[in-house]
Amino acid sequence: MDATKVMVTGASGFVGAEITRQLLSRGYHVMATTRDAGKARAQGHLTSLPGADQRLDLHQADLLSPGDYDDAVEGCVYALHVASPYVLNVEDPQRDLVDPAVKGTLSVLESAARTPTVRRVVLTSSFVAMQGPPEGKVFSEADWNTVASLGYQAYDYSKTMAERAAWQYVETRHPEFDLVAINPTSVIGPSLIPARNESHGFFVSLTDGTQPGILPFDFPFVDVRDVALAHILAMESPLARGRYIATAGTSGPVRFAEIAREMGLDQRYRIPRLRLDGPVGSRVARLAVPLQPKGTRDFLRSAMGRHFVLDNTKIRRELGMVLRDLDETIRDTWLDLERWGHLGRTRKAAAR
């Protein structure tokens, strides 16, 4: 029998590559899209995966080119739309974030609607499409971000607008497929590709001298391997419906630095020891926030001093997810960043 075909957009990205790996390991035929198929072939990170020789096809597609996904989705039963810019600091938020996120999502949905074999589309949304005030709120799948805008938290705004556009498309166009959204928190963990994920910047900044002290914020995180599995379970389960928060808990630079020292990384890298979470330190940290690039500045202002509480009952109950321990993911992230050479100068190099 021919393997069931699944289109994965953004397959050469951090999350998309892991989804592709897991799909291949489960026997699916993956129609993988990327902005530069030639580059993806040359790098070999996807084509070298087990099963890729027989069950991986690479397609070039652009989020802003209508109809670009028609060939890739042909014959597919499922479409996983992962591709979307994840950058905090951009020159033009509308051009660089919102247009690719919203127009790209609608382009994928249109291509899927023209393909009679497609039964379900799984959309990679984000927890940032849900987060907002007030302090102390328990966030669930019922929540929407109502505070982000082009001028404030533009990345959050792009993810919110893209997911809203997807649900509106399904509600008004009534395609033959149904839609499920996965809303992961900040995604970390080991990477199949050399490019550094934006969320990994929290780790790298503890080793490259950009943080003289450890910034006092916690944020919800989740392992990339769990995010990939959540997409596949949402794709496979006939009972999957609506949105699913994917999170393993909250953590931040203080815990990242603690675990780095437990692993002995402070013997090789200059991990800061000054914690900026006391009364004086917090004031120093807040004075430093305005000096950051705008996207980073918006994130820190929304996260510092805040305690996030999320309810991930739905994904555990309906999809059967058992999420990895967050400390385990943090350790794996440190090891992987060092493997790829993303961490700052070693103590030996700095001494030269």
C-alpha positions as CSV (number, residue, x, y, z in Angstrom):
1,M,0.0,0.0,0.0
2,D,1.1,3.6,-0.7
3,A,1.9,5.5,2.5
4,T,-0.5,8.2,3.5
5,K,0.7,11.6,2.2
6,V,1.0,14.6,4.6
7,M,2.1,18.1,3.6
8,V,4.3,19.9,6.1
9,T,4.9,23.6,5.4
10,G,8.1,25.1,6.8
11,A,9.6,21.6,6.9
12,S,13.2,23.0,7.0
13,G,12.5,25.0,10.2
14,F,13.0,24.1,13.8
15,V,9.5,22.7,14.5
16,G,8.8,21.6,10.9
17,A,11.9,19.4,10.7
18,E,11.0,17.6,13.9
19,I,7.5,17.0,12.7
20,T,8.9,15.6,9.4
21,R,11.2,13.3,11.3
22,Q,8.4,11.9,13.4
23,L,6.1,11.5,10.5
24,L,8.7,9.5,8.5
25,S,9.3,7.3,11.6
26,R,5.6,6.5,11.6
27,G,5.5,5.5,8.0
28,Y,4.0,8.6,6.4
29,H,4.9,10.0,3.0
30,V,5.9,13.6,3.7
31,M,5.4,16.4,1.1
32,A,7.8,18.9,2.6
33,T,7.7,22.5,1.6
34,T,10.5,25.1,2.1
35,R,11.3,28.5,0.6
36,D,14.5,27.1,-1.0
37,A,14.2,23.4,-1.9
38,G,17.7,23.5,-3.5
39,K,19.3,24.7,-0.3
40,A,17.4,22.1,1.8
41,R,18.7,19.4,-0.5
42,A,22.2,20.7,-0.3
43,Q,22.1,20.9,3.5
44,G,20.8,17.4,3.7
45,H,19.2,17.7,7.2
46,L,15.8,16.5,5.9
47,T,16.9,14.2,3.1
48,S,19.2,12.3,5.4
49,L,16.4,11.4,7.8
50,P,15.5,7.7,8.1
51,G,12.8,6.9,5.5
52,A,13.5,10.1,3.5
53,D,14.8,8.2,0.5
54,Q,11.5,6.5,-0.1
55,R,8.9,8.8,1.5
56,L,10.1,12.4,1.4
57,D,9.4,14.9,-1.4
58,L,10.8,18.5,-1.3
59,H,8.7,21.3,-2.7
60,Q,9.6,24.9,-3.0
61,A,6.8,27.3,-1.9
62,D,6.5,30.8,-0.6
63,L,3.9,32.0,1.9
64,L,3.2,35.1,-0.2
65,S,2.7,33.4,-3.5
66,P,-0.9,32.2,-4.0
67,G,-1.2,28.7,-5.4
68,D,2.4,27.7,-4.4
69,Y,1.2,24.9,-2.2
70,D,-1.1,23.3,-4.8
71,D,1.5,20.8,-6.0
72,A,2.7,19.8,-2.6
73,V,-0.7,19.2,-1.2
74,E,-1.9,17.1,-4.2
75,G,-2.9,13.6,-3.0
76,C,-2.4,14.5,0.7
77,V,-4.9,13.4,3.3
78,Y,-3.5,15.8,5.9
79,A,-1.8,19.3,5.8
80,L,0.2,20.6,8.7
81,H,0.8,24.3,8.3
82,V,3.9,25.1,10.3
83,A,5.6,27.8,8.3
84,S,5.4,31.4,9.7
85,P,8.1,33.9,10.6
86,Y,9.3,33.7,14.2
87,V,11.4,36.8,14.8
88,L,11.0,39.3,17.6
89,N,12.9,42.2,16.0
90,V,12.0,43.3,12.4
91,E,12.1,46.4,10.3
92,D,8.5,46.3,9.0
93,P,6.1,44.3,11.2
94,Q,3.3,44.3,8.5
95,R,5.7,43.1,5.7
96,D,7.9,40.8,7.7
97,L,5.5,39.2,10.2
98,V,1.8,39.8,9.6
99,D,1.6,39.4,5.8
100,P,3.5,36.1,5.7
101,A,1.6,34.8,8.7
102,V,-2.0,35.7,7.5
103,K,-1.6,35.5,3.8
104,G,0.4,32.3,4.0
105,T,-2.2,30.7,6.2
106,L,-5.0,31.6,3.8
107,S,-2.9,30.4,0.8
108,V,-2.4,27.0,2.4
109,L,-6.1,26.7,3.3
110,E,-7.1,27.6,-0.3
111,S,-4.7,25.0,-1.7
112,A,-6.1,22.4,0.7
113,A,-9.7,23.4,-0.2
114,R,-8.9,22.7,-3.9
115,T,-7.6,19.3,-3.0
116,P,-10.5,16.8,-2.4
117,T,-8.3,14.2,-0.6
118,V,-7.5,16.6,2.3
119,R,-9.5,15.7,5.4
120,R,-7.8,17.8,8.1
121,V,-5.5,20.8,8.4
122,V,-3.5,21.2,11.6
123,L,-2.3,24.8,12.1
124,T,0.7,25.8,14.2
125,S,-0.5,28.7,16.1
126,S,1.0,29.9,19.4
127,F,0.2,30.6,23.0
128,V,0.9,34.3,22.2
129,A,-2.4,34.2,20.3
130,M,-4.0,33.7,23.7
131,Q,-1.9,35.6,26.2
132,G,-2.7,39.0,27.7
133,P,-3.8,40.6,31.0
134,P,-4.8,40.3,33.7
135,E,-2.2,39.1,36.1
136,G,-3.1,35.8,37.8
137,K,-5.4,34.6,35.1
138,V,-5.4,30.9,34.2
139,F,-5.1,30.8,30.4
140,S,-7.0,28.2,28.4
141,E,-8.1,27.5,24.8
142,A,-11.0,29.9,25.3
143,D,-8.6,33.0,25.5
144,W,-7.5,35.3,22.7
145,N,-4.8,38.0,22.7
146,T,-6.6,41.4,22.6
147,V,-3.6,43.6,23.5
148,A,-1.0,42.9,20.7
149,S,-0.9,45.2,17.7
150,L,1.5,46.2,14.9
151,G,3.1,48.7,17.3
152,Y,3.3,46.4,20.3
153,Q,4.3,42.7,20.3
154,A,4.0,42.5,16.6
155,Y,5.0,38.8,16.5
156,D,2.1,38.0,18.9
157,Y,-0.2,40.1,16.7
158,S,0.8,38.2,13.6
159,K,0.1,34.8,15.2
160,T,-3.2,36.0,16.6
161,M,-4.4,37.4,13.2
162,A,-3.3,34.3,11.4
163,E,-5.2,31.9,13.6
164,R,-8.3,34.2,13.6
165,A,-8.1,34.3,9.8
166,A,-7.9,30.5,9.7
167,W,-11.0,29.9,11.9
168,Q,-12.9,32.6,10.0
169,Y,-12.0,30.9,6.7
170,V,-13.4,27.6,7.9
171,E,-16.6,29.2,9.4
172,T,-17.4,31.1,6.2
173,R,-16.1,28.9,3.4
174,H,-17.1,25.5,4.9
175,P,-14.3,23.5,3.2
176,E,-14.4,19.7,3.1
177,F,-11.6,19.4,5.7
178,D,-11.7,20.3,9.4
179,L,-9.2,22.5,11.2
180,V,-7.3,21.9,14.5
181,A,-4.8,24.4,16.0
182,I,-1.8,23.6,18.2
183,N,-0.8,26.6,20.4
184,P,2.6,25.9,21.8
185,T,4.4,28.1,24.3
186,S,8.0,29.1,23.7
187,V,9.6,26.0,22.0
188,I,13.0,24.8,23.0
189,G,14.9,21.5,22.8
190,P,17.3,19.7,20.4
191,S,17.3,20.8,16.8
192,L,17.7,18.9,13.6
193,I,18.8,22.0,11.8
194,P,21.8,24.3,12.4
195,A,19.8,27.5,12.4
196,R,19.1,28.8,16.0
197,N,15.5,29.1,17.1
198,E,14.5,32.5,18.4
199,S,13.6,31.0,21.8
200,H,17.1,29.6,22.2
201,G,18.4,33.2,22.4
202,F,17.5,33.1,26.1
203,F,20.2,30.5,26.5
204,V,22.8,31.9,24.2
205,S,22.6,35.3,25.9
206,L,23.8,33.7,29.1
207,T,27.1,32.7,27.4
208,D,27.9,35.5,25.0
209,G,28.3,38.4,27.3
210,T,25.1,40.2,26.3
211,Q,23.7,39.6,29.8
212,P,25.9,41.0,32.6
213,G,23.3,39.6,35.0
214,I,20.5,37.1,34.9
215,L,17.2,38.7,33.9
216,P,14.2,38.0,36.3
217,F,11.5,36.5,34.2
218,D,9.7,33.2,33.8
219,F,7.8,32.2,30.7
220,P,6.0,28.9,29.7
221,F,8.1,26.6,27.6
222,V,7.6,23.2,25.8
223,D,9.9,20.7,24.1
224,V,10.0,20.7,20.3
225,R,9.6,16.9,20.3
226,D,6.3,17.2,22.2
227,V,5.1,20.0,19.9
228,A,5.7,17.7,16.9
229,L,3.9,14.8,18.5
230,A,1.0,17.1,19.4
231,H,0.6,18.0,15.7
232,I,0.6,14.3,14.7
233,L,-1.8,13.2,17.4
234,A,-4.1,16.1,16.4
235,M,-3.9,15.0,12.8
236,E,-4.6,11.3,13.6
237,S,-7.3,11.6,16.3
238,P,-10.8,11.6,14.9
239,L,-12.0,13.3,18.1
240,A,-9.5,16.2,17.9
241,R,-11.3,19.6,17.8
242,G,-10.5,23.2,18.2
243,R,-7.4,24.6,19.9
244,Y,-4.8,22.9,22.1
245,I,-2.3,24.6,24.4
246,A,1.0,22.7,24.4
247,T,3.1,23.6,27.5
248,A,5.3,21.8,30.0
249,G,5.5,24.6,32.6
250,T,7.3,27.8,33.3
251,S,11.0,28.5,33.6
252,G,13.5,31.2,32.8
253,P,17.1,32.4,32.8
254,V,17.6,31.8,36.5
255,R,16.8,28.1,36.1
256,F,18.6,27.9,32.8
257,A,21.8,29.2,34.5
258,E,21.4,26.9,37.5
259,I,21.1,23.8,35.2
260,A,24.1,25.0,33.1
261,R,26.2,25.0,36.3
262,E,24.9,21.6,37.3
263,M,26.1,20.4,33.9
264,G,29.5,22.0,34.4
265,L,29.0,24.4,31.5
266,D,30.3,27.2,33.7
267,Q,33.7,25.5,33.4
268,R,33.7,26.2,29.7
269,Y,31.5,29.3,29.3
270,R,31.2,32.5,31.3
271,I,27.7,32.0,32.8
272,P,26.7,35.2,34.8
273,R,26.1,34.8,38.5
274,L,24.5,38.1,39.3
275,R,20.8,37.6,39.7
276,L,18.7,40.6,38.9
277,D,15.6,39.4,40.7
278,G,16.0,41.2,44.0
279,P,14.6,44.7,44.7
280,V,17.8,46.4,43.5
281,G,18.4,43.9,40.7
282,S,14.9,44.2,39.4
283,R,15.2,48.0,39.1
284,V,18.5,47.6,37.3
285,A,16.9,45.1,34.9
286,R,14.0,47.4,34.2
287,L,16.4,50.2,33.4
288,A,18.1,48.0,30.9
289,V,14.9,47.0,29.1
290,P,14.6,50.3,27.1
291,L,18.0,49.6,25.6
292,Q,16.9,46.4,23.9
293,P,15.6,46.2,20.3
294,K,11.9,46.9,20.2
295,G,10.6,43.3,19.8
296,T,12.8,42.1,22.7
297,R,11.8,45.2,24.7
298,D,8.1,44.4,24.3
299,F,8.6,40.8,25.3
300,L,10.5,41.7,28.5
301,R,8.0,44.3,29.5
302,S,5.2,41.7,29.2
303,A,7.1,38.9,31.0
304,M,9.2,40.4,33.7
305,G,7.6,40.2,37.1
306,R,4.7,38.2,35.8
307,H,3.6,34.7,36.8
308,F,2.0,32.7,33.9
309,V,-0.5,30.0,34.7
310,L,-1.8,27.8,31.9
311,D,-4.3,25.0,31.8
312,N,-3.0,22.2,29.5
313,T,-5.7,19.7,30.5
314,K,-7.3,19.6,27.1
315,I,-4.2,18.4,25.2
316,R,-3.5,15.8,27.9
317,R,-7.0,14.5,28.1
318,E,-8.1,14.5,24.4
319,L,-4.8,13.8,22.7
320,G,-3.2,11.7,25.5
321,M,-0.1,13.9,25.6
322,V,2.5,13.2,28.3
323,L,4.8,16.2,28.2
324,R,8.5,16.0,29.0
325,D,9.9,17.3,32.2
326,L,11.0,20.9,31.6
327,D,14.3,20.5,33.3
328,E,15.1,17.6,31.0
329,T,14.3,19.7,28.0
330,I,16.5,22.5,29.3
331,R,19.5,20.1,29.7
332,D,18.9,18.8,26.2
333,T,18.7,22.3,24.9
334,W,22.1,23.3,26.4
335,L,23.8,20.1,25.0
336,D,22.3,20.7,21.6
337,L,23.3,24.4,21.4
338,E,26.8,23.5,22.3
339,R,26.8,20.7,19.7
340,W,25.8,23.2,17.0
341,G,28.3,25.8,18.2
342,H,25.8,28.4,19.2
343,L,27.1,29.2,22.6
344,G,29.4,32.1,23.4
345,R,33.1,32.1,23.6
346,T,34.7,29.5,25.9
347,R,36.7,30.6,28.8
348,K,39.8,29.3,27.0
349,A,39.1,31.4,23.9
350,A,38.3,34.5,26.0
351,A,41.6,34.2,27.8
352,R,43.6,34.4,24.6
